[in-house]
């Protein structure tokens, strides 16, 4: 089997997906934005445990991967709002499956 950068050639798409979603926060941020547009502080309150610095970094990464859109409104002070893009929404089934897998995994680990 051919490899590219240590990854089997037919697994490159999985590698690309994992790189776009790497870390513990990106899917949680996307899940939060799936209910509608939010400002920075709203996201910060809903994604419990994330620091402002990390949230800022993760939002930039998600925007760079075209999973979210950042919109600045001409107000004083400026209003910034984040929304999930159509490309980001295409992950909804993945997030739903991860949700169900997480529930089953929690039951398996805790014996409930």
C-alpha positions as CSV (number, residue, x, y, z in Angstrom):
1,X,0.0,0.0,0.0
2,X,1.4,3.4,-0.9
3,X,1.9,5.9,1.9
4,X,2.1,9.7,1.9
5,X,3.7,11.3,4.9
6,X,3.4,8.1,7.0
7,X,-0.3,7.8,6.2
8,X,-1.8,5.0,3.9
9,X,-2.8,6.7,0.6
10,X,-6.5,5.6,1.1
11,X,-6.6,7.2,4.5
12,X,-5.5,10.7,3.5
13,X,-9.0,12.0,3.6
14,X,-9.3,10.8,7.3
15,X,-6.0,12.5,8.0
16,X,-7.2,15.7,6.4
17,X,-10.5,15.6,8.5
18,X,-8.6,14.9,11.7
19,X,-6.3,17.8,11.1
20,X,-9.2,20.2,10.4
21,X,-11.0,19.0,13.6
22,X,-7.9,18.3,15.8
23,X,-8.0,19.2,19.5
24,X,-10.6,18.9,22.2
25,X,-12.6,22.1,21.3
26,X,-13.3,22.4,17.6
27,X,-16.3,19.9,17.5
28,X,-17.7,21.5,20.7
29,X,-17.5,24.9,19.1
30,X,-19.2,23.7,15.9
31,X,-21.9,22.0,18.0
32,X,-22.5,25.2,19.8
33,X,-22.7,27.2,16.6
34,X,-25.1,24.6,15.0
35,X,-27.9,26.2,17.0
36,X,-27.4,29.6,15.4
37,X,-25.0,32.6,15.2
38,X,-23.2,33.5,18.4
39,X,-20.8,36.2,19.7
40,X,-17.4,35.3,21.2
41,X,-18.6,35.6,24.8
42,X,-21.7,33.4,24.1
43,X,-19.5,30.7,22.7
44,X,-17.1,31.1,25.6
45,X,-19.9,30.6,28.1
46,X,-21.3,27.5,26.3
47,X,-18.0,25.8,25.7
48,X,-17.2,25.2,29.4
49,X,-13.5,25.2,30.3
50,X,-12.1,26.9,27.2
51,X,-9.9,29.9,27.7
52,X,-10.4,33.1,25.6
53,X,-7.0,32.6,24.1
54,X,-7.7,29.1,23.0
55,X,-11.2,30.0,21.8
56,X,-9.7,32.7,19.6
57,X,-7.1,30.3,18.2
58,X,-9.7,27.6,17.5
59,X,-12.2,30.1,15.9
60,X,-9.4,31.3,13.5
61,X,-8.5,27.7,12.6
62,X,-12.2,26.8,12.0
63,X,-12.6,29.9,9.9
64,X,-9.4,29.0,7.9
65,X,-10.9,25.6,7.2
66,X,-14.2,27.3,6.1
67,X,-16.2,25.6,8.8
68,X,-17.4,28.8,10.3
69,X,-17.8,32.4,9.1
70,X,-16.8,35.5,11.1
71,X,-18.9,38.6,10.4
72,X,-18.0,42.0,11.7
73,X,-20.9,44.5,11.9
74,X,-20.3,48.3,11.6
75,X,-21.4,49.2,15.1
76,X,-19.6,50.9,18.0
77,X,-18.0,49.0,19.5
78,X,-17.8,46.6,16.5
79,X,-20.0,43.5,16.8
80,X,-18.5,40.2,15.7
81,X,-20.7,37.2,15.1
82,X,-19.7,33.6,14.3
83,X,-21.9,31.3,12.2
84,X,-21.4,27.7,11.0
85,X,-21.0,27.5,7.2
86,X,-22.7,25.0,4.9
87,X,-19.4,23.1,4.9
88,X,-19.4,23.1,8.7
89,X,-23.1,21.9,8.7
90,X,-22.1,18.9,6.7
91,X,-20.5,17.6,9.9
92,X,-23.9,17.5,11.7
93,X,-24.3,13.7,11.0
94,X,-20.7,13.1,12.3
95,X,-21.4,15.1,15.5
96,X,-24.7,13.2,16.0
97,X,-23.0,9.9,15.6
98,X,-20.2,11.0,18.0
99,X,-22.9,12.0,20.4
100,X,-24.5,8.5,20.3
101,X,-21.1,6.8,20.4
102,X,-20.1,8.9,23.4
103,X,-23.3,7.9,25.3
104,X,-22.7,4.2,24.5
105,X,-19.0,4.6,25.5
106,X,-20.0,6.3,28.8
107,X,-22.4,3.4,29.5
108,X,-19.7,0.8,28.6
109,X,-17.1,2.5,30.9
110,X,-19.4,3.2,33.8
111,X,-21.4,0.0,33.5
112,X,-24.7,1.8,33.3
